[in-house]
């Protein structure tokens, strides 16, 4: 049981680090020149990419902030 908690805590810490980094990128973009790219590995190792429109950046920031709050809550419950 203790090992599971350690693994979950490590994963949450890693997730929080990623979310904080993403928020930092958006916060430091004073020019609004943030490009959001999503990617997926498909058959035979090929990668597909798509760039999201800049107009959804505020919604992405909101989702990131909610994710951060959720992760912190989960960490506190451990």
Order of alpha helices (4+ residues) and beta strands (2+ residues): alpha-beta-beta-alpha
